[in-house]
Each structure stands twice: as C-alpha cells, then as structure tokens.
C-alpha cells in the first residue's frame, strides 16, 4: 500500500527524485528505482490538488519484491497521461 499523501513514506534526494517509497501494508514491499535512473519526482498538488509521484518517460518504474500468491489480486492505480503514448501500456 503506497500513499503519496504520507510524506514520511517517501524518501527523496536533494533533487526531489523519489529513491524509496515505503510500503504501508506492513509487508515491507518498499518500492525502489533499482537500476532505473529515469526521473521519478514527488509533485505536490498535481492530481485534484493531491500529491503524486511523477514518472517522466516511457520506461520509468518503481519496483517491489515479488508478491508470491496463487490467489487473485486487485491493483488500483490513479494516473494521468499528459499525451497519448505509442507504447500503450501502464502495467507490464
């Protein structure tokens, strides 16, 4: 569970780039940039006045530990694309 409104759950560099997003579920599946050095910036008041993480580029991502399960899971994400993208996927 990730919450951009919970500022202590975000670790950013001096440039505002998110380096760690702490998992609030208690399962310690913190999201990191790993080897991906593409920009992921904290932005306040962007989506309906709420803070967000801004991913700038087609292959920008934060990754977590694998979720081992055979059960169905539900993923809910709120996002806004500033223009249509040719790659056509949000999750892969």
CORSULSUL-V724867 format. One record per residue. N is the residue number from 1. RES is the residue in one letter. PHI is phi in degrees with one decimal (NA if undefined). BURIAL is 1 if it has 24 or more other C-alpha atoms within 12 Angstrom, else 0. D_LAST is the distance of its C-alpha to the last C-alpha in Angstrom with 2 decimals. Layout:
BEGIN
{{N/RES/PHI/BURIAL/D_LAST} {N/RES/PHI/BURIAL/D_LAST}}
END
This chain:
BEGIN
{{1/X/NA/0/18.61} {2/X/-121.2/1/18.44} {3/X/-139.7/0/21.09} {4/X/-69.7/1/21.68} {5/X/-80.6/0/25.21} {6/X/-95.4/0/26.13} {7/X/-56.7/0/27.00} {8/X/-63.8/0/28.04} {9/X/-81.7/0/24.51} {10/X/-106.7/1/23.41} {11/X/-113.3/1/24.59} {12/X/-124.7/0/24.95} {13/X/-82.0/0/26.79} {14/X/-63.7/0/29.86} {15/X/-88.5/0/27.82} {16/X/85.7/0/25.80} {17/X/-73.8/1/22.56} {18/X/-74.4/1/20.73} {19/X/-105.8/1/20.84} {20/X/-153.8/1/20.36} {21/X/-123.6/1/19.43} {22/X/-72.3/1/21.30} {23/X/-74.5/1/20.13} {24/X/-92.5/0/22.82} {25/X/-76.3/0/22.34} {26/X/93.6/0/24.58} {27/X/-95.0/0/22.13} {28/X/58.7/0/21.83} {29/X/-99.8/0/18.05} {30/X/-62.7/1/18.53} {31/X/-94.7/1/15.72} {32/X/-131.5/1/16.58} {33/X/-79.9/1/15.78} {34/X/56.1/0/16.49} {35/X/-83.7/0/17.28} {36/X/-75.7/0/15.43} {37/X/-100.1/0/18.50} {38/X/-65.4/0/17.15} {39/X/-68.2/1/18.77} {40/X/-134.3/1/17.72} {41/X/-110.7/1/20.90} {42/X/-76.0/1/22.46} {43/X/-132.1/1/23.94} {44/X/-89.7/0/26.58} {45/X/64.1/0/27.35} {46/X/-97.3/0/24.58} {47/X/-105.9/0/23.11} {48/X/54.0/0/26.17} {49/X/79.4/0/28.01} {50/X/-99.0/0/25.61} {51/X/-70.7/0/24.17} {52/X/-153.0/1/20.52} {53/X/-102.4/1/18.34} {54/X/-99.7/1/17.99} {55/X/-100.4/1/15.18} {56/X/-106.9/0/16.94} {57/X/142.4/0/15.02} {58/X/-76.5/0/12.06} {59/X/-123.5/0/10.40} {60/X/-82.9/1/11.79} {61/X/-156.9/1/10.41} {62/X/-114.6/1/12.17} {63/X/-120.4/0/11.56} {64/X/-128.2/0/13.49} {65/X/-64.6/0/15.18} {66/X/-62.9/0/13.68} {67/X/-99.7/0/14.57} {68/X/-83.7/0/16.63} {69/X/-157.0/0/17.35} {70/X/-106.3/0/18.22} {71/X/-83.2/0/18.64} {72/X/-70.8/0/16.50} {73/X/-126.6/0/14.98} {74/X/-118.1/0/14.58} {75/X/-116.7/0/12.40} {76/X/-117.8/0/14.28} {77/X/-135.3/0/13.41} {78/X/-112.2/0/15.86} {79/X/-148.1/0/15.09} {80/X/-139.0/0/17.07} {81/X/-100.5/0/16.41} {82/X/-78.8/0/19.67} {83/X/-161.2/0/19.30} {84/X/-59.2/0/17.25} {85/X/-115.7/0/14.65} {86/X/-70.9/0/14.55} {87/X/-78.8/0/10.89} {88/X/63.6/0/10.35} {89/X/-137.5/0/6.88} {90/X/-102.6/0/6.79} {91/X/-118.2/0/3.76} {92/X/-140.3/0/0.00}}
END
